[in-house]
Amino acid sequence: MADFYEYEGRRGLTGFHLRDGLHFQRGEDGSVTIVKSNGQAFDPEILWELAVPAEEWASVVASMSVRGETGETWEMALNFHRYGAPVTTGAA
């Protein structure tokens, strides 16, 4: 479910706003909720939202990396997402 903040009686979406009403919100369990709104800064209409478990989010991040998704890159992405662990690898 999308998270909102209140400001002077109006609601806005929390999280990272990429552009065009597309927001990314991190859950307490590490899941990422992707929210598409109509783009209004306040009192936006939610068009759709998708909750992505942490393990699947790590798969997306690893798949988009230059090395692609392997067991190693998935684990690195998951650890970075969960713990902020630095990504240390000898290969690019």
Jmol script that loads the backbone (N, CA, C; Angstrom):
load data "model"
ATOM      1  N   MET A   1       0.843  -1.182   0.000  1.00  0.00           N
ATOM      2  CA  MET A   1       0.000   0.000   0.000  1.00  0.00           C
ATOM      3  C   MET A   1       0.884   1.239   0.000  1.00  0.00           C
ATOM      4  N   ALA A   2       0.581   2.185  -0.829  1.00  0.00           N
ATOM      5  CA  ALA A   2       1.379   3.398  -0.966  1.00  0.00           C
ATOM      6  C   ALA A   2       1.416   4.190   0.337  1.00  0.00           C
ATOM      7  N   ASP A   3       2.591   4.777   0.622  1.00  0.00           N
ATOM      8  CA  ASP A   3       2.768   5.623   1.805  1.00  0.00           C
ATOM      9  C   ASP A   3       2.673   7.089   1.404  1.00  0.00           C
ATOM     10  N   PHE A   4       2.054   7.866   2.273  1.00  0.00           N
ATOM     11  CA  PHE A   4       1.872   9.295   2.033  1.00  0.00           C
ATOM     12  C   PHE A   4       2.421  10.097   3.200  1.00  0.00           C
ATOM     13  N   TYR A   5       2.715  11.354   2.957  1.00  0.00           N
ATOM     14  CA  TYR A   5       3.019  12.298   4.019  1.00  0.00           C
ATOM     15  C   TYR A   5       1.961  13.390   3.968  1.00  0.00           C
ATOM     16  N   GLU A   6       1.816  14.089   5.065  1.00  0.00           N
ATOM     17  CA  GLU A   6       0.847  15.194   5.145  1.00  0.00           C
ATOM     18  C   GLU A   6       1.604  16.516   5.223  1.00  0.00           C
ATOM     19  N   TYR A   7       1.141  17.496   4.491  1.00  0.00           N
ATOM     20  CA  TYR A   7       1.726  18.832   4.540  1.00  0.00           C
ATOM     21  C   TYR A   7       0.601  19.845   4.374  1.00  0.00           C
ATOM     22  N   GLU A   8       0.388  20.620   5.409  1.00  0.00           N
ATOM     23  CA  GLU A   8      -0.649  21.657   5.404  1.00  0.00           C
ATOM     24  C   GLU A   8      -1.992  21.104   4.925  1.00  0.00           C
ATOM     25  N   GLY A   9      -2.330  19.923   5.438  1.00  0.00           N
ATOM     26  CA  GLY A   9      -3.627  19.332   5.130  1.00  0.00           C
ATOM     27  C   GLY A   9      -3.723  18.631   3.789  1.00  0.00           C
ATOM     28  N   ARG A  10      -2.610  18.545   3.067  1.00  0.00           N
ATOM     29  CA  ARG A  10      -2.615  17.853   1.775  1.00  0.00           C
ATOM     30  C   ARG A  10      -1.692  16.646   1.853  1.00  0.00           C
ATOM     31  N   ARG A  11      -1.967  15.645   1.015  1.00  0.00           N
ATOM     32  CA  ARG A  11      -1.168  14.427   1.018  1.00  0.00           C
ATOM     33  C   ARG A  11      -0.252  14.369  -0.199  1.00  0.00           C
ATOM     34  N   GLY A  12       0.935  13.839   0.029  1.00  0.00           N
ATOM     35  CA  GLY A  12       1.875  13.597  -1.064  1.00  0.00           C
ATOM     36  C   GLY A  12       2.489  12.222  -0.898  1.00  0.00           C
ATOM     37  N   LEU A  13       2.955  11.640  -1.976  1.00  0.00           N
ATOM     38  CA  LEU A  13       3.588  10.321  -1.913  1.00  0.00           C
ATOM     39  C   LEU A  13       4.992  10.437  -1.344  1.00  0.00           C
ATOM     40  N   THR A  14       5.373   9.476  -0.493  1.00  0.00           N
ATOM     41  CA  THR A  14       6.732   9.419   0.022  1.00  0.00           C
ATOM     42  C   THR A  14       7.600   8.629  -0.946  1.00  0.00           C
ATOM     43  N   GLY A  15       8.877   8.524  -0.616  1.00  0.00           N
ATOM     44  CA  GLY A  15       9.789   7.699  -1.399  1.00  0.00           C
ATOM     45  C   GLY A  15      10.493   8.471  -2.489  1.00  0.00           C
ATOM     46  N   PHE A  16      11.157   7.723  -3.341  1.00  0.00           N
ATOM     47  CA  PHE A  16      11.930   8.295  -4.441  1.00  0.00           C
ATOM     48  C   PHE A  16      11.026   8.502  -5.641  1.00  0.00           C
ATOM     49  N   HIS A  17      10.948   9.739  -6.118  1.00  0.00           N
ATOM     50  CA  HIS A  17      10.157  10.048  -7.311  1.00  0.00           C
ATOM     51  C   HIS A  17      11.103  10.101  -8.497  1.00  0.00           C
ATOM     52  N   LEU A  18      10.953   9.139  -9.405  1.00  0.00           N
ATOM     53  CA  LEU A  18      11.805   9.095 -10.584  1.00  0.00           C
ATOM     54  C   LEU A  18      11.381  10.172 -11.577  1.00  0.00           C
ATOM     55  N   ARG A  19      10.159  10.081 -12.055  1.00  0.00           N
ATOM     56  CA  ARG A  19       9.572  11.086 -12.952  1.00  0.00           C
ATOM     57  C   ARG A  19       8.167  10.627 -13.322  1.00  0.00           C
ATOM     58  N   ASP A  20       7.380  11.531 -13.849  1.00  0.00           N
ATOM     59  CA  ASP A  20       6.054  11.218 -14.391  1.00  0.00           C
ATOM     60  C   ASP A  20       5.179  10.403 -13.435  1.00  0.00           C
ATOM     61  N   GLY A  21       5.254  10.717 -12.135  1.00  0.00           N
ATOM     62  CA  GLY A  21       4.396  10.049 -11.164  1.00  0.00           C
ATOM     63  C   GLY A  21       4.834   8.644 -10.784  1.00  0.00           C
ATOM     64  N   LEU A  22       6.071   8.266 -11.081  1.00  0.00           N
ATOM     65  CA  LEU A  22       6.577   6.939 -10.741  1.00  0.00           C
ATOM     66  C   LEU A  22       7.431   7.040  -9.478  1.00  0.00           C
ATOM     67  N   HIS A  23       6.955   6.398  -8.398  1.00  0.00           N
ATOM     68  CA  HIS A  23       7.607   6.455  -7.083  1.00  0.00           C
ATOM     69  C   HIS A  23       8.062   5.066  -6.658  1.00  0.00           C
ATOM     70  N   PHE A  24       9.154   5.033  -5.892  1.00  0.00           N
ATOM     71  CA  PHE A  24       9.675   3.811  -5.309  1.00  0.00           C
ATOM     72  C   PHE A  24       9.737   4.016  -3.798  1.00  0.00           C
ATOM     73  N   GLN A  25       9.137   3.094  -3.055  1.00  0.00           N
ATOM     74  CA  GLN A  25       9.077   3.201  -1.601  1.00  0.00           C
ATOM     75  C   GLN A  25       9.625   1.919  -0.985  1.00  0.00           C
ATOM     76  N   ARG A  26      10.500   2.080   0.002  1.00  0.00           N
ATOM     77  CA  ARG A  26      11.089   0.925   0.685  1.00  0.00           C
ATOM     78  C   ARG A  26      10.261   0.587   1.911  1.00  0.00           C
ATOM     79  N   GLY A  27       9.887  -0.687   2.047  1.00  0.00           N
ATOM     80  CA  GLY A  27       9.147  -1.149   3.212  1.00  0.00           C
ATOM     81  C   GLY A  27      10.081  -1.542   4.341  1.00  0.00           C
ATOM     82  N   GLU A  28       9.543  -1.643   5.541  1.00  0.00           N
ATOM     83  CA  GLU A  28      10.345  -2.036   6.692  1.00  0.00           C
ATOM     84  C   GLU A  28      10.949  -3.432   6.521  1.00  0.00           C
ATOM     85  N   ASP A  29      10.296  -4.294   5.762  1.00  0.00           N
ATOM     86  CA  ASP A  29      10.791  -5.649   5.538  1.00  0.00           C
ATOM     87  C   ASP A  29      11.767  -5.728   4.361  1.00  0.00           C
ATOM     88  N   GLY A  30      12.110  -4.587   3.773  1.00  0.00           N
ATOM     89  CA  GLY A  30      13.029  -4.554   2.644  1.00  0.00           C
ATOM     90  C   GLY A  30      12.349  -4.634   1.291  1.00  0.00           C
ATOM     91  N   SER A  31      11.052  -4.856   1.284  1.00  0.00           N
ATOM     92  CA  SER A  31      10.334  -4.875   0.007  1.00  0.00           C
ATOM     93  C   SER A  31      10.336  -3.472  -0.600  1.00  0.00           C
ATOM     94  N   VAL A  32      10.122  -3.411  -1.887  1.00  0.00           N
ATOM     95  CA  VAL A  32      10.039  -2.132  -2.591  1.00  0.00           C
ATOM     96  C   VAL A  32       8.665  -2.063  -3.243  1.00  0.00           C
ATOM     97  N   THR A  33       7.938  -0.993  -2.962  1.00  0.00           N
ATOM     98  CA  THR A  33       6.650  -0.779  -3.610  1.00  0.00           C
ATOM     99  C   THR A  33       6.835   0.255  -4.703  1.00  0.00           C
ATOM    100  N   ILE A  34       6.436  -0.107  -5.906  1.00  0.00           N
ATOM    101  CA  ILE A  34       6.485   0.796  -7.052  1.00  0.00           C
ATOM    102  C   ILE A  34       5.076   1.347  -7.221  1.00  0.00           C
ATOM    103  N   VAL A  35       4.965   2.665  -7.231  1.00  0.00           N
ATOM    104  CA  VAL A  35       3.661   3.323  -7.299  1.00  0.00           C
ATOM    105  C   VAL A  35       3.631   4.232  -8.513  1.00  0.00           C
ATOM    106  N   LYS A  36       2.601   4.110  -9.316  1.00  0.00           N
ATOM    107  CA  LYS A  36       2.378   5.011 -10.442  1.00  0.00           C
ATOM    108  C   LYS A  36       1.169   5.869 -10.103  1.00  0.00           C
ATOM    109  N   SER A  37       1.379   7.180 -10.085  1.00  0.00           N
ATOM    110  CA  SER A  37       0.281   8.112  -9.820  1.00  0.00           C
ATOM    111  C   SER A  37       0.038   8.971 -11.052  1.00  0.00           C
ATOM    112  N   ASN A  38      -0.959   9.824 -10.946  1.00  0.00           N
ATOM    113  CA  ASN A  38      -1.257  10.733 -12.052  1.00  0.00           C
ATOM    114  C   ASN A  38      -0.269  11.896 -12.127  1.00  0.00           C
ATOM    115  N   GLY A  39       0.705  11.928 -11.222  1.00  0.00           N
ATOM    116  CA  GLY A  39       1.763  12.928 -11.281  1.00  0.00           C
ATOM    117  C   GLY A  39       1.520  14.188 -10.485  1.00  0.00           C
ATOM    118  N   GLN A  40       0.338  14.318  -9.887  1.00  0.00           N
ATOM    119  CA  GLN A  40       0.073  15.491  -9.061  1.00  0.00           C
ATOM    120  C   GLN A  40       0.948  15.432  -7.818  1.00  0.00           C
ATOM    121  N   ALA A  41       1.533  16.567  -7.433  1.00  0.00           N
ATOM    122  CA  ALA A  41       2.391  16.608  -6.255  1.00  0.00           C
ATOM    123  C   ALA A  41       1.593  16.363  -4.981  1.00  0.00           C
ATOM    124  N   PHE A  42       0.391  16.907  -4.908  1.00  0.00           N
ATOM    125  CA  PHE A  42      -0.440  16.748  -3.716  1.00  0.00           C
ATOM    126  C   PHE A  42      -1.756  16.078  -4.081  1.00  0.00           C
ATOM    127  N   ASP A  43      -2.215  15.227  -3.170  1.00  0.00           N
ATOM    128  CA  ASP A  43      -3.455  14.482  -3.349  1.00  0.00           C
ATOM    129  C   ASP A  43      -3.503  13.742  -4.692  1.00  0.00           C
ATOM    130  N   PRO A  44      -2.435  12.982  -4.999  1.00  0.00           N
ATOM    131  CA  PRO A  44      -2.401  12.292  -6.287  1.00  0.00           C
ATOM    132  C   PRO A  44      -3.365  11.105  -6.331  1.00  0.00           C
ATOM    133  N   GLU A  45      -3.796  10.786  -7.520  1.00  0.00           N
ATOM    134  CA  GLU A  45      -4.584   9.578  -7.745  1.00  0.00           C
ATOM    135  C   GLU A  45      -3.601   8.436  -8.021  1.00  0.00           C
ATOM    136  N   ILE A  46      -3.756   7.327  -7.320  1.00  0.00           N
ATOM    137  CA  ILE A  46      -2.895   6.168  -7.544  1.00  0.00           C
ATOM    138  C   ILE A  46      -3.476   5.362  -8.707  1.00  0.00           C
ATOM    139  N   LEU A  47      -2.690   5.196  -9.759  1.00  0.00           N
ATOM    140  CA  LEU A  47      -3.129   4.450 -10.933  1.00  0.00           C
ATOM    141  C   LEU A  47      -2.871   2.961 -10.765  1.00  0.00           C
ATOM    142  N   TRP A  48      -1.719   2.625 -10.198  1.00  0.00           N
ATOM    143  CA  TRP A  48      -1.394   1.238  -9.871  1.00  0.00           C
ATOM    144  C   TRP A  48      -0.216   1.208  -8.914  1.00  0.00           C
ATOM    145  N   GLU A  49      -0.073   0.068  -8.235  1.00  0.00           N
ATOM    146  CA  GLU A  49       1.097  -0.131  -7.384  1.00  0.00           C
ATOM    147  C   GLU A  49       1.457  -1.609  -7.375  1.00  0.00           C
ATOM    148  N   LEU A  50       2.736  -1.868  -7.152  1.00  0.00           N
ATOM    149  CA  LEU A  50       3.246  -3.235  -7.169  1.00  0.00           C
ATOM    150  C   LEU A  50       4.251  -3.390  -6.037  1.00  0.00           C
ATOM    151  N   ALA A  51       4.019  -4.347  -5.148  1.00  0.00           N
ATOM    152  CA  ALA A  51       4.953  -4.651  -4.062  1.00  0.00           C
ATOM    153  C   ALA A  51       5.920  -5.731  -4.549  1.00  0.00           C
ATOM    154  N   VAL A  52       7.213  -5.439  -4.437  1.00  0.00           N
ATOM    155  CA  VAL A  52       8.249  -6.363  -4.889  1.00  0.00           C
ATOM    156  C   VAL A  52       9.054  -6.817  -3.666  1.00  0.00           C
ATOM    157  N   PRO A  53       9.057  -8.116  -3.350  1.00  0.00           N
ATOM    158  CA  PRO A  53       9.854  -8.597  -2.222  1.00  0.00           C
ATOM    159  C   PRO A  53      11.346  -8.285  -2.428  1.00  0.00           C
ATOM    160  N   ALA A  54      12.074  -8.166  -1.333  1.00  0.00           N
ATOM    161  CA  ALA A  54      13.502  -7.804  -1.379  1.00  0.00           C
ATOM    162  C   ALA A  54      14.300  -8.721  -2.303  1.00  0.00           C
ATOM    163  N   GLU A  55      14.018 -10.011  -2.265  1.00  0.00           N
ATOM    164  CA  GLU A  55      14.758 -10.960  -3.096  1.00  0.00           C
ATOM    165  C   GLU A  55      14.514 -10.724  -4.587  1.00  0.00           C
ATOM    166  N   GLU A  56      13.298 -10.366  -4.941  1.00  0.00           N
ATOM    167  CA  GLU A  56      12.995 -10.073  -6.343  1.00  0.00           C
ATOM    168  C   GLU A  56      13.591  -8.730  -6.762  1.00  0.00           C
ATOM    169  N   TRP A  57      13.594  -7.764  -5.837  1.00  0.00           N
ATOM    170  CA  TRP A  57      14.211  -6.464  -6.127  1.00  0.00           C
ATOM    171  C   TRP A  57      15.696  -6.651  -6.408  1.00  0.00           C
ATOM    172  N   ALA A  58      16.355  -7.498  -5.606  1.00  0.00           N
ATOM    173  CA  ALA A  58      17.774  -7.782  -5.827  1.00  0.00           C
ATOM    174  C   ALA A  58      17.988  -8.402  -7.202  1.00  0.00           C
ATOM    175  N   SER A  59      17.053  -9.222  -7.651  1.00  0.00           N
ATOM    176  CA  SER A  59      17.137  -9.832  -8.974  1.00  0.00           C
ATOM    177  C   SER A  59      17.052  -8.773 -10.070  1.00  0.00           C
ATOM    178  N   VAL A  60      16.166  -7.800  -9.894  1.00  0.00           N
ATOM    179  CA  VAL A  60      16.055  -6.705 -10.866  1.00  0.00           C
ATOM    180  C   VAL A  60      17.360  -5.924 -10.933  1.00  0.00           C
ATOM    181  N   VAL A  61      17.883  -5.552  -9.771  1.00  0.00           N
ATOM    182  CA  VAL A  61      19.119  -4.757  -9.726  1.00  0.00           C
ATOM    183  C   VAL A  61      20.275  -5.540 -10.337  1.00  0.00           C
ATOM    184  N   ALA A  62      20.430  -6.804  -9.954  1.00  0.00           N
ATOM    185  CA  ALA A  62      21.511  -7.619 -10.501  1.00  0.00           C
ATOM    186  C   ALA A  62      21.364  -7.789 -12.010  1.00  0.00           C
ATOM    187  N   SER A  63      20.146  -7.994 -12.480  1.00  0.00           N
ATOM    188  CA  SER A  63      19.912  -8.178 -13.920  1.00  0.00           C
ATOM    189  C   SER A  63      20.273  -6.942 -14.732  1.00  0.00           C
ATOM    190  N   MET A  64      20.118  -5.768 -14.144  1.00  0.00           N
ATOM    191  CA  MET A  64      20.410  -4.530 -14.846  1.00  0.00           C
ATOM    192  C   MET A  64      21.879  -4.121 -14.735  1.00  0.00           C
ATOM    193  N   SER A  65      22.645  -4.843 -13.928  1.00  0.00           N
ATOM    194  CA  SER A  65      24.066  -4.513 -13.777  1.00  0.00           C
ATOM    195  C   SER A  65      24.836  -4.930 -15.027  1.00  0.00           C
ATOM    196  N   VAL A  66      26.017  -4.384 -15.182  1.00  0.00           N
ATOM    197  CA  VAL A  66      26.832  -4.688 -16.357  1.00  0.00           C
ATOM    198  C   VAL A  66      27.186  -6.179 -16.429  1.00  0.00           C
ATOM    199  N   ARG A  67      27.277  -6.839 -15.285  1.00  0.00           N
ATOM    200  CA  ARG A  67      27.608  -8.272 -15.251  1.00  0.00           C
ATOM    201  C   ARG A  67      26.380  -9.154 -15.395  1.00  0.00           C
ATOM    202  N   GLY A  68      25.210  -8.587 -15.326  1.00  0.00           N
ATOM    203  CA  GLY A  68      23.997  -9.397 -15.414  1.00  0.00           C
ATOM    204  C   GLY A  68      23.767 -10.152 -14.119  1.00  0.00           C
ATOM    205  N   GLU A  69      22.678 -10.919 -14.083  1.00  0.00           N
ATOM    206  CA  GLU A  69      22.357 -11.647 -12.860  1.00  0.00           C
ATOM    207  C   GLU A  69      23.038 -13.008 -12.833  1.00  0.00           C
ATOM    208  N   THR A  70      23.818 -13.200 -11.805  1.00  0.00           N
ATOM    209  CA  THR A  70      24.393 -14.492 -11.468  1.00  0.00           C
ATOM    210  C   THR A  70      24.107 -14.698  -9.986  1.00  0.00           C
ATOM    211  N   GLY A  71      24.420 -15.849  -9.465  1.00  0.00           N
ATOM    212  CA  GLY A  71      24.256 -16.062  -8.030  1.00  0.00           C
ATOM    213  C   GLY A  71      25.045 -15.043  -7.230  1.00  0.00           C
ATOM    214  N   GLU A  72      26.251 -14.726  -7.701  1.00  0.00           N
ATOM    215  CA  GLU A  72      27.114 -13.772  -6.998  1.00  0.00           C
ATOM    216  C   GLU A  72      26.559 -12.348  -7.063  1.00  0.00           C
ATOM    217  N   THR A  73      26.152 -11.902  -8.256  1.00  0.00           N
ATOM    218  CA  THR A  73      25.663 -10.525  -8.356  1.00  0.00           C
ATOM    219  C   THR A  73      24.326 -10.360  -7.640  1.00  0.00           C
ATOM    220  N   TRP A  74      23.497 -11.412  -7.652  1.00  0.00           N
ATOM    221  CA  TRP A  74      22.228 -11.351  -6.910  1.00  0.00           C
ATOM    222  C   TRP A  74      22.497 -11.202  -5.424  1.00  0.00           C
ATOM    223  N   GLU A  75      23.430 -12.010  -4.900  1.00  0.00           N
ATOM    224  CA  GLU A  75      23.757 -11.937  -3.475  1.00  0.00           C
ATOM    225  C   GLU A  75      24.342 -10.571  -3.114  1.00  0.00           C
ATOM    226  N   MET A  76      25.178 -10.023  -3.983  1.00  0.00           N
ATOM    227  CA  MET A  76      25.749  -8.697  -3.743  1.00  0.00           C
ATOM    228  C   MET A  76      24.647  -7.642  -3.713  1.00  0.00           C
ATOM    229  N   ALA A  77      23.736  -7.721  -4.650  1.00  0.00           N
ATOM    230  CA  ALA A  77      22.639  -6.745  -4.704  1.00  0.00           C
ATOM    231  C   ALA A  77      21.743  -6.871  -3.480  1.00  0.00           C
ATOM    232  N   LEU A  78      21.443  -8.094  -3.067  1.00  0.00           N
ATOM    233  CA  LEU A  78      20.597  -8.298  -1.894  1.00  0.00           C
ATOM    234  C   LEU A  78      21.279  -7.776  -0.625  1.00  0.00           C
ATOM    235  N   ASN A  79      22.556  -8.080  -0.456  1.00  0.00           N
ATOM    236  CA  ASN A  79      23.283  -7.587   0.722  1.00  0.00           C
ATOM    237  C   ASN A  79      23.360  -6.068   0.731  1.00  0.00           C
ATOM    238  N   PHE A  80      23.594  -5.475  -0.416  1.00  0.00           N
ATOM    239  CA  PHE A  80      23.649  -4.013  -0.486  1.00  0.00           C
ATOM    240  C   PHE A  80      22.281  -3.422  -0.140  1.00  0.00           C
ATOM    241  N   HIS A  81      21.228  -4.027  -0.655  1.00  0.00           N
ATOM    242  CA  HIS A  81      19.876  -3.534  -0.402  1.00  0.00           C
ATOM    243  C   HIS A  81      19.503  -3.682   1.069  1.00  0.00           C
ATOM    244  N   ARG A  82      19.825  -4.806   1.648  1.00  0.00           N
ATOM    245  CA  ARG A  82      19.448  -5.073   3.050  1.00  0.00           C
ATOM    246  C   ARG A  82      20.329  -4.353   4.056  1.00  0.00           C
ATOM    247  N   TYR A  83      21.642  -4.352   3.806  1.00  0.00           N
ATOM    248  CA  TYR A  83      22.576  -3.890   4.831  1.00  0.00           C
ATOM    249  C   TYR A  83      23.416  -2.689   4.433  1.00  0.00           C
ATOM    250  N   GLY A  84      23.338  -2.280   3.174  1.00  0.00           N
ATOM    251  CA  GLY A  84      24.187  -1.183   2.720  1.00  0.00           C
ATOM    252  C   GLY A  84      25.629  -1.617   2.569  1.00  0.00           C
ATOM    253  N   ALA A  85      25.851  -2.943   2.492  1.00  0.00           N
ATOM    254  CA  ALA A  85      27.206  -3.478   2.364  1.00  0.00           C
ATOM    255  C   ALA A  85      27.811  -2.993   1.056  1.00  0.00           C
ATOM    256  N   PRO A  86      29.054  -2.585   1.089  1.00  0.00           N
ATOM    257  CA  PRO A  86      29.674  -2.136  -0.164  1.00  0.00           C
ATOM    258  C   PRO A  86      29.799  -3.277  -1.151  1.00  0.00           C
ATOM    259  N   VAL A  87      29.696  -2.942  -2.403  1.00  0.00           N
ATOM    260  CA  VAL A  87      29.863  -3.929  -3.458  1.00  0.00           C
ATOM    261  C   VAL A  87      31.350  -4.017  -3.751  1.00  0.00           C
ATOM    262  N   THR A  88      31.948  -5.140  -3.430  1.00  0.00           N
ATOM    263  CA  THR A  88      33.389  -5.319  -3.676  1.00  0.00           C
ATOM    264  C   THR A  88      33.546  -6.513  -4.579  1.00  0.00           C
ATOM    265  N   THR A  89      34.001  -6.243  -5.768  1.00  0.00           N
ATOM    266  CA  THR A  89      34.210  -7.303  -6.755  1.00  0.00           C
ATOM    267  C   THR A  89      35.387  -6.934  -7.628  1.00  0.00           C
ATOM    268  N   GLY A  90      36.109  -7.928  -8.070  1.00  0.00           N
ATOM    269  CA  GLY A  90      37.261  -7.680  -8.929  1.00  0.00           C
ATOM    270  C   GLY A  90      36.893  -7.576 -10.390  1.00  0.00           C
ATOM    271  N   ALA A  91      35.744  -8.056 -10.773  1.00  0.00           N
ATOM    272  CA  ALA A  91      35.348  -8.037 -12.182  1.00  0.00           C
ATOM    273  C   ALA A  91      34.336  -6.932 -12.445  1.00  0.00           C
ATOM    274  N   ALA A  92      34.397  -6.395 -13.622  1.00  0.00           N
ATOM    275  CA  ALA A  92      33.451  -5.343 -14.007  1.00  0.00           C
ATOM    276  C   ALA A  92      32.566  -5.824 -15.119  1.00  0.00           C
TER     277      ALA A  92
END
end "model"
wireframe off; spacefill off
backbone 0.3
color backbone group
